[in-house]
């Protein structure tokens, strides 16, 4: 990745020209002079813990490529050290690691974060924080949103939502420092840790800040851990200063292993391999027997992955949806409404 820089040095900062925007996103220079329609794929899948379903909104390949370039440009902008999402070498695991040595931990999670990031807020972010021209800010807003919200399957959503609420998170970090805590943010997961008991007032004041910005904290994800408690931060267990795979994840691996032994399906083995590799980033030596079982299918798994890659490349199936999305026409409609209000 290229050298990182302050927001003022970003090519997105004070952007005024559509041709220049097209160049930055590796598009034809007249791309934003024409109308473009994109079709999203909407679907739901059961959550791993069995608690309801998780909704996904995935952009089509051509729009996804544009959003990837937006993501790359946003990643190059320096963010505070407490931001753990949208950064190279940062993950949900590194987010938990910075709290390993602290005895007391409080975790909070923002409810329906992507859905709450309304298009008007995102436009204001591009217009005010990045100081883009009005038409450029609307184009950028339409490129990264769907039905007025941030799509969960977009590569740009993590950083767009952070910059949309940049001032709010700065305030939350100030509150954390006020109560002698260390703060970290991973998308919508907030963690506070300290060597001393964390006062309830911190949680209350953070909740007030969220409400002022039209957000709420999930009550189910609001946890306070004492010094000797088993702690969970962004899915990583912590016990006596060490990373541990939580029991629900261990159970999931065992169930997948049993299913693989019964079915012998390479697709089940692929799923087991992906889940196991993820958990071994937390505990590298976990489940050696299951790891050995999966390793026996290494050649088959590589072939499956390779065949899938070329099949998708050949087919390029269009996304199925009833709802259509048009960047330029939507932007013009908003501008017309805005002009009407001024009149």
N, C-alpha and C positions, 0 to 999 in steps of 0.2 A: 504494500500500500504506500502511496505517496506520503510525503511529510505532512503532518497535521499542522493546523494553523488556527488562529482565532477567527471568529465568525466574520469579522470585518475584512478578512483576507479571502473569504470564500468567493468563488465566481458567482454564487447565487446571491450574494449580498449586493443590494442596490441594482438588481438586474432590471433592465428597462426594455430590452429588445427581444422580440419573438425569434428572430433568426439566431441570435446568440444562444437563446435557450435551446433551440433545436440542435445547435452544434454541441452544446454541453451534454445533451442526451443522445448524441450519435444518431440524429435523425436528419432527413433532408431539410435544407434551409427553409423551404416553404411549407413545412409540415403543419404548422399551426395557422396557416392561411386557409386550410381545408377542413372539412368536417370528418371526424373519425368516430366510428361506432364500435364499442367493445361489449362483449358478452361475458358476464361473470358466471361461475359455476357455484351454485349454493347447495350445500349438503350438510348433514349432521351425522355425528358418530357418538356412540356411548362413551362417557368418560371412563378412564381406567379404574376409578374407584367405584364405578357403578352408580354414582349419584347424578342421574339425569344424562343429558346429551350436550355435547359441545358443537356449536354451530361454526361452520367454515364458509368463507366467501373467498373464492380463489379467482384471481384475474386471468384472462387469456394470455397466451404466450407472448404476443406482441406487446401488450401493455405491461406484462410482468418484466420484460426486458427494460422498458422505460423506467419502471419503478426501481429496478436494480441499479440503474445509473443514478437515479435520485438518491438512493440509499448510499452509494459509494461517495457521492458528493457530501452528504450529511455526515458520514463516518469520518471524513477528514477534518471536520470542525472539532476543536478541542472542547471536551466536556469535563465537568468536575470529577475528581477521583472517586467520588461516592456513586457515580453513575456506572452500573455494571452491565447495562444492556446496550446493544448496538456498537460494541467495541471489539476490536481484534483481541484475542486471548482472554476475553471476559465471558463468563457464562453463569448459569445458575449455581454452579459449583464454586467458582471464585467468589460469588456473592456471599455464599455461606462461609467460606474460608476466612474472610476478614473479621468474622465474629468468633472464631474458634476459641481464642484465649480469654474472652470476656465471660464473666460468671453469670450475668443477668441479661436477658434478651426479651424484647417485645417485638412482635411481628404484626403488621397490618397489611391488608390487601384492599385495593380500590375496586369497588363493585362496578361491573360493566364498563370498564375504562374506555375501550375502543368505541362502544356504542354511545358513550357520553361525550366523546370528542366531536361536537357538532361542526358542520361545515363552516359556519360563521366564525367559530373560534380558530379553525385551521387557516381560514383566509386571513384573519387578523394577524396570525403568527407570521405568515409570509409577507403580509403588507407592513406590519409594524416592527417585528423583530428582525426580519431580513430586509425590510425597507424596499420591497419590490414595487414596481409600477402596478397599478390596479389590475390591468388586463393580464399581466404576467402572474400576479398572485392568484387570480381566478383560474388561470390555466393550470397552475401547479396544484391548486385545491382540487380541481376536477380530476386531475391525473391520479391523485392519491386517495380519493374518497369514492364511495359507492353508496347510493341512496342516502347521501348526507352524512355517512359515517365512515370510519376507517375499516377497511376489509381485513379480516384476520389472516388471510393468506397472502397478503402483500408484503414483499421484502422491505418496503419503506415505512411500514406502519409503526414499528418500534421507535424509530427516531423522530418521526413526525409527531407522535403523541407526546414524546418527551419535550420537544421544542414548543409544542402548543401550550404545555403547562410548565414551562421553564421557570417562570417567576414563582409559581406555587411551590415547586420543589426546592427552590432556593430558600424560601421562607421556612419550609419544613426542616431543612438542614440547619438553619439558624436556631430553630426551637430545640433541635437535638443538641446543639452545642451549648445552649442555655442550660440544659439539664445534664451536662457532662456526659453525653452519649455519643457513640459513633453511629453514623447513619449510612445506609446503603440502599440503593434503588435498583431493582431489576424489573423493568417494564412497569407492572402495577403492584409489585411486592415491595413493601418497605420494611426494613429491619433496623432496630435500634439496640445497641448493646453497651454495657457498662460493667465496671468492676464493683459497682455499688448498686443497691436497689434502685430501680427506675420508678420515679414518681408517677402516679396516675395522671397528674396534671399534664404531662407530656402527651399522653394519648388523647385527652380531652381537647387540648389546644390544636393538635394535628387534625382532629375531627372537625373543629371549627373552620380551619383553613380549607379543608376539603369541601365543606358545605358552601363556603363563600364562592367556590369555583364550580358549584353545581355537581359535586361528587359526594359519594358516600363510601364508608369503609364497610367491608363485609364482616358481619358479626361472627360468622363461622371461622374466619381466618384471623380473628383478633385473639392473640395468645400472649400471655406473660409467663416467662420461664424463670424459676428461681435457680439459685446457684447449682444445686445438685440434680435438677430436672433433666430428663432427656429432651433435647430441643430439636425442632425441625425448622429449617430455614430454606425456602424455595425447594422443598422436596429432599433436602439433604439432612440426615440425622447427625446430631452432635452429642457426644458423650465423653465427658472428662477431657475436653479439648481435642477430640479425634472425630474424623468423619465416619459415619456409620450409615449403611443402607437401611432405611426404615423397614419395619416388619411387613407392611402392606406390599412393598416392592419385592421383598423376598418371597412372599406368598405368590405374587404374580409370576415370578420366574419359575417356581416349582410347578405351578399349574400349567404353564406353557410347556415345560419339559415333559410332563406327563402326557399332555396332548400330542406332542411330537412323537413320543414313543408309541402311542396308540395309532396315530394316523400315518406316520412316516412321510408326511407331505413336506416337500422342499419349501413350500410357502410358509408353513408353520415354523419350520426350522429357521427360515429367514427372519421371521418375526422374533423368534427366541434369540437369535444372534444379535439383532439390533437392540433389543431390550437389555440383554446381558452386557453388551459393549458399553452401553450408557451407564449401567450400574457399576461396572468395573473401573470407571473413571472416579467413582467415589471410594470404592474398596477394590483395589487392583487384584487381590487374591481371592475374591469371593467366588464360591461355587466352582472349584477346580474340575470336579467330575463333569458338570454340565458344559463347562468350557471345552473340555476334551471331546465331549460328544459332538458339539457344534463344529469343532476344528476338523473333524473327520469329513465334513461335508464342504470343506473350503472350496474345492474346485467346482462343485455343483453350484454353490452360492455365487461364485464369480461369474459363471456362465449365465445364471439366471439374471444377474444384474446387467451383464453385457447385452444379453438378448432383449431385455426390457428397454434398455437405452436406445438401441437401434430400432426397435419396433415403434416406440413413441416418436422417434425422429422421423420415421417413414409415414406414420399415420397422420400425425398432427390433427387429432380429432378436435372439432369445434366444441366449445363449452356449452352445456345445455342450460338454458335459462329463459324465462319468459320476459325478463326485464332487460332493457337495452340501455346503453349509456353512451352519451355523445359529448365529447369534450367541448368543442367550439360552440355548438348550438346552446348547450347548457350555460356556458360562460356568457354568451350574448344575451340569453334570456335574463340572467341575473343582472347584467348591466342595464338592460332595458327597464327592469323593475326598479332598479336603483335610481335611474334618471327620472322615472315617473314619480317616485316619491319626492325627489328634489323639486319637480315642477309643482 
